Amino acid sequence: MINWLLQKWRSPAAAEFIRYLISGILVTALNFLVFSLLNRVLGLDLWYYSNLPAIVLSIFFAYFLNRYFVFRSQGPIWPEILNFFLSRSLVSLIFEYFSIWLLLDLIGWRRSLHLAGLSLPYAKIIAQFAVVFGNYIIGKYFIFKHKEQFDARIK
């Protein structure tokens, strides 16, 4: 049983998932940092203004990590980058803005995590889980789909 698990863990799919997890942590950290710094200046009542630059910078960073580190795509860059930015923006707007709006503005849950002098609402943290999941599915099956074609050519 343990040998079977170790073999599965060493599979290309598991390695890809681990790379995605690492890049997701880095992208999420950037998103949280930018949001928290802007939120410190603008205040929690204007969270939507702090969130937009955090999302945009995170999407730029995520594209390069996903293309070169996670999926190791060799597909054409312009269609890929356009699809990536459009899909990530859509997922972020739907999942992140809606989740934060629901928890902060509608329900009024304003509790925050305080770390290193910065404040991060729990609503933002919860929203990121949905965003990460949605982005993985879209990236793997719709954006970086040329990876499998490249892998087949080099075998």
N, C-alpha and C positions, 0 to 999 in steps of 0.2 A: 504493500500500500504506500509506504513512504517513498520507495523508488519510483512508483508511478506518479506520485505528486511532484517529485523533483524533476522528472522528465517533462511533465506538463508545464512546470514553472519555467523551464529552460526553453520552451518552445518559442518560435518567432512571434507568435501572437502575445504571449506573456511578456516577452521583452519589449514589444511595441507598447503594451499597456503600461509597463513600468516607466518607459520613456515619456509616455503621455502624462502619467501621474507626476513625474518630476517637473515637466514643463508646466503642467497645470498649477503646481505649487508656486513656481516662480512667477507665472502670470497673475495668479490670484494675489500674491504678495505685492506685486506692483500695483494692481488694482486697489487693494486695501490702503496702501501707502498714499497714493495720489488722492484717493477719496478722503482719507483722514486728514491729510494736510489741507486740502481745500475746505473740508468741513470745519476745520479749526478756524479758518478765516471767515467763511460765509455763515456758519451755524447750521444746526440740524434742520431748522425749518426750511432751508434752501438746499436740501440734500440732492435734489434733482440736478442742480447746477454743478455740484461737486461730483456727481456720478458720471456725467457725460464725458469729461476729459479723462476720467479714470478708465472708462470703457474704451474710448478711442485709443489711448496709449496701450492698453492691454491687448487690444486686437492687433495692432502693429507688431508688438512683441510676440504675441502668440503665433502669428502667421510664420514668422521666421523660425521659431522653435518647431512648429509643426511640420513645416516643409523640409527643413534640413535635419532635424534631430529625431522627431517622432516617426513620421511616415516615410522620410527619406525619398520624397517624391522627385521624379524626373520628368513629370508632366509639363506641359506648356505653362509658363509662369503667369501670363496675363489672364487667361480664363480662370485659372486656379485662384489667383489673388482677388479677382473680382468676385467670384463665387464665395470665397472665404470671407471677405469683408461684408458682403451683403448678408450672408447667412449668420455670421457672428453678430452683426448689428441687430438683425431681426430677433435672434435668440435672446440677446441681452435686453433689448427693449421689451420684449414680451415677458420673459421670466424675471429679469432683475427689476425693472421699473415697476411691474405689476406687484411683485412680491414685497418690495420695499414700501410701495404706496399702501398696499393692503395692511401690512404690519405696523408701519409708522403712522400714516395719516388716517386710515380708516379705523383701525383697532386702537391706535394710540399707544402701542408698545414701544417705548423709547429707551429701553434698557440698552446699555452699551458695554462693550469690553474696553477697559482702559489699559493701555500697554505703551510703555516708553513715552509717556506724555501725550499720546494720541488717543482719540476716542473712536471706536468703531461700533456702530449699532449692530445688535444681534440680527436684526432684520436683513442687513447687508450680508452677513455671514451665511444665513440660511438661504438667501437668494442665490448665492454662489454655488451651492450644491446642485441646484436645478440647472444653472447655466453650464456648469462643467459637464454634466451628463448630456445635456442637449448638444453641446458643442462637440463632444466626442463622437456621437452618432452621426452628426452632419459631416464632420471632418472625415471620418473613416469611410462612409458610404457615398458621399456626394462630392466632396472637394478633392481629396487625395486618392481618388479611385484609380489613377494611373499607376500607382505603386505596384499593384499586382501585375500589370502588363510589363513593367520594367523588370520585376523579379522573374517573370517567366522567360524573358529574353536572356538574362544572365545565367540561367541554369544550364 
